[in-house]
Amino acid sequence: MCRDLGDQALMVMEGHIYSPEDAVKALYLGADAVVVGSAITRPNLITKRFTDLMGGLQDNWRTAERESINHLSKHEETK
């Protein structure tokens, strides 16, 4: 979209930004701004990422984090 629209619209990248490297990549690819959400606002997910990786229990923390977010969303919907 960034290439197609150029300067005709501002591009904001939101979602799946898990590290500073992800944010820089989004800017490099043409985003004008980057929104960082659960990667910094949900300490339980940050802690889980560390413990899973350090304990060797989860090779793909992005999948684990998505599953955790989906689980939380489903739990909130049932309230």
C-alpha positions as CSV (number, residue, x, y, z in Angstrom):
1,M,0.0,0.0,0.0
2,C,2.8,2.4,0.8
3,R,4.3,2.0,-2.7
4,D,0.9,2.3,-4.4
5,L,-0.3,5.4,-2.5
6,G,3.0,7.1,-1.9
7,D,2.3,10.6,-0.5
8,Q,-1.4,10.5,-1.1
9,A,-2.1,9.1,2.3
10,L,-0.4,8.6,5.7
11,M,0.2,5.0,6.5
12,V,0.0,3.8,10.1
13,M,1.3,0.3,10.9
14,E,-0.6,-1.4,13.8
15,G,-0.4,-4.9,15.0
16,H,2.2,-7.6,15.2
17,I,4.9,-5.1,16.3
18,Y,6.8,-7.2,18.9
19,S,10.2,-5.6,18.9
20,P,12.0,-2.4,18.1
21,E,13.3,-4.2,15.0
22,D,9.7,-4.8,13.8
23,A,8.9,-1.1,14.3
24,V,12.0,0.0,12.4
25,K,11.2,-2.4,9.5
26,A,7.7,-0.9,9.2
27,L,9.1,2.6,9.0
28,Y,11.7,1.4,6.5
29,L,8.9,-0.2,4.3
30,G,7.1,3.2,4.2
31,A,4.9,3.5,7.3
32,D,4.6,7.1,8.6
33,A,3.9,5.9,12.1
34,V,3.9,2.7,14.1
35,V,1.5,1.7,16.9
36,V,3.0,-0.6,19.5
37,G,0.3,-2.2,21.7
38,S,0.4,-5.4,23.7
39,A,4.2,-5.8,23.2
40,I,4.6,-3.1,25.8
41,T,1.3,-2.8,27.5
42,R,0.6,-6.4,28.7
43,P,3.3,-7.4,31.2
44,N,1.9,-10.9,31.4
45,L,2.6,-11.4,27.7
46,I,6.1,-10.0,28.0
47,T,6.8,-12.2,30.9
48,K,5.4,-15.3,29.1
49,R,7.6,-14.6,26.1
50,F,10.7,-14.6,28.3
51,T,9.8,-17.6,30.4
52,D,8.7,-19.7,27.4
53,L,11.9,-18.9,25.4
54,M,14.2,-19.3,28.3
55,G,12.6,-22.5,29.4
56,G,12.8,-24.0,25.9
57,L,9.0,-24.6,26.0
58,Q,8.1,-22.5,23.1
59,D,10.1,-22.1,19.9
60,N,7.7,-19.7,18.3
61,W,6.8,-16.9,20.8
62,R,4.8,-15.0,18.2
63,T,2.4,-18.0,17.8
64,A,2.2,-18.3,21.6
65,E,1.5,-14.6,22.1
66,R,-1.3,-14.7,19.5
67,E,-2.8,-17.7,21.1
68,S,-2.6,-16.0,24.5
69,I,-4.3,-12.8,23.1
70,N,-7.0,-14.9,21.5
71,H,-7.6,-16.7,24.8
72,L,-7.8,-13.4,26.6
73,S,-10.3,-12.0,24.1
74,K,-12.5,-15.0,24.3
75,H,-12.4,-14.8,28.1
76,E,-13.4,-11.1,28.0
77,E,-16.3,-11.8,25.6
78,T,-17.8,-14.3,28.0
79,K,-18.0,-11.8,30.9
